[in-house]
């Protein structure tokens, strides 16, 4: 995923406008200010992307934990059923 894919439509429009201004800028100071504005927008998008990525990782870890817990519960139930079945078979065999 590219950084430009993370930008909102409003941010993309603002970056495009700033790029046009950058081409028409006369001095180094003016170009530096415009580049700084562009970088500020990109930095906020980058931060938003990493927050989204972190939240996604936390959510997948929670889902994985829940799945393991369900597997563990299913395993315990299966063992309990098998023990009961063996107990019944041993009672029938002893008769």
FIPAVEX-743251 format. One record per residue (C-alpha): residue in three letters; chain; x, y, z. Coordinates in nm, 2 decimals. Each point is the difference from the previous one (the first is absolute). Example, Ala and Ser with C-alpha at 12.3 -4.5 7.8 and 13.67 -1.06 7.14 Angstrom:
<rs>
R  residuo  cadena      c1      c2      c3
R      ALA       A    1.23   -0.45    0.78
R      SER       A    0.14    0.34   -0.07
</rs>
This chain:
<rs>
R  residuo  cadena      c1      c2      c3
R      UNK       A    0.00    0.00    0.00
R      UNK       A    0.13    0.34   -0.09
R      UNK       A   -0.03    0.31    0.22
R      UNK       A   -0.21    0.17   -0.27
R      UNK       A   -0.25   -0.28    0.04
R      UNK       A   -0.06    0.09    0.36
R      UNK       A   -0.07    0.37   -0.07
R      UNK       A   -0.36    0.11    0.01
R      UNK       A   -0.15    0.17   -0.30
R      UNK       A    0.03    0.34    0.17
R      UNK       A    0.37   -0.06    0.08
R      UNK       A    0.07   -0.12   -0.35
R      UNK       A   -0.15    0.32   -0.14
R      UNK       A    0.20    0.22    0.24
R      UNK       A    0.32   -0.18   -0.09
R      UNK       A   -0.07    0.04   -0.38
R      UNK       A   -0.07    0.37    0.06
R      UNK       A    0.32    0.04    0.19
R      UNK       A    0.20   -0.18   -0.27
R      UNK       A   -0.13    0.25   -0.26
R      UNK       A    0.10    0.28    0.23
R      UNK       A    0.34   -0.16    0.04
R      UNK       A    0.05    0.01   -0.37
R      UNK       A   -0.09    0.37   -0.01
R      UNK       A    0.21    0.10    0.31
R      UNK       A    0.27    0.26   -0.06
R      UNK       A    0.23   -0.03    0.30
R      UNK       A    0.16   -0.27    0.21
R      UNK       A   -0.18    0.12    0.31
R      UNK       A   -0.34   -0.02   -0.17
R      UNK       A    0.08   -0.35   -0.13
R      UNK       A    0.12   -0.11    0.34
R      UNK       A   -0.33    0.12    0.16
R      UNK       A   -0.21   -0.19   -0.26
R      UNK       A    0.21   -0.32    0.03
R      UNK       A   -0.05    0.03    0.38
R      UNK       A   -0.37    0.02   -0.04
R      UNK       A    0.00   -0.30   -0.23
R      UNK       A    0.21   -0.20    0.24
R      UNK       A   -0.23    0.10    0.29
R      UNK       A   -0.30   -0.15   -0.19
R      UNK       A    0.20   -0.32   -0.09
R      UNK       A    0.12   -0.04    0.36
R      UNK       A   -0.35    0.02    0.14
R      UNK       A   -0.11   -0.26   -0.26
R      UNK       A    0.30   -0.22    0.09
R      UNK       A   -0.09    0.02    0.37
R      UNK       A   -0.36   -0.09   -0.07
R      UNK       A    0.12   -0.30   -0.21
R      UNK       A    0.22   -0.13    0.28
R      UNK       A   -0.28    0.05    0.26
R      UNK       A   -0.24   -0.20   -0.23
R      UNK       A    0.27   -0.27   -0.05
R      UNK       A    0.05   -0.02    0.38
R      UNK       A   -0.37   -0.03    0.06
R      UNK       A   -0.03   -0.27   -0.26
R      UNK       A    0.28   -0.20    0.16
R      UNK       A   -0.16    0.03    0.34
R      UNK       A   -0.33   -0.11   -0.14
R      UNK       A    0.16   -0.30   -0.18
R      UNK       A    0.18   -0.09    0.33
R      UNK       A   -0.34    0.01    0.18
R      UNK       A   -0.16   -0.22   -0.27
R      UNK       A    0.29   -0.25    0.02
R      UNK       A   -0.03   -0.01    0.38
R      UNK       A   -0.37   -0.06   -0.02
R      UNK       A    0.05   -0.27   -0.26
R      UNK       A    0.26   -0.18    0.22
R      UNK       A   -0.24    0.03    0.29
R      UNK       A   -0.28   -0.16   -0.19
R      UNK       A    0.23   -0.28   -0.12
R      UNK       A    0.10   -0.06    0.35
R      UNK       A   -0.36   -0.01    0.12
R      UNK       A   -0.09   -0.24   -0.29
R      UNK       A    0.29   -0.22    0.10
R      UNK       A   -0.11   -0.01    0.36
R      UNK       A   -0.36   -0.09   -0.10
R      UNK       A    0.13   -0.27   -0.24
R      UNK       A    0.21   -0.15    0.28
R      UNK       A   -0.29    0.01    0.24
R      UNK       A   -0.23   -0.18   -0.25
R      UNK       A    0.27   -0.26   -0.06
R      UNK       A    0.05   -0.06    0.37
R      UNK       A   -0.37   -0.04    0.05
R      UNK       A   -0.02   -0.24   -0.29
R      UNK       A    0.29   -0.20    0.14
R      UNK       A   -0.15    0.00    0.34
R      UNK       A   -0.33   -0.14   -0.14
R      UNK       A    0.19   -0.27   -0.20
R      UNK       A    0.20   -0.11    0.30
R      UNK       A   -0.32   -0.03    0.20
R      UNK       A   -0.16   -0.21   -0.27
R      UNK       A    0.31   -0.22   -0.04
R      UNK       A    0.01   -0.07    0.38
R      UNK       A   -0.36   -0.13   -0.01
</rs>
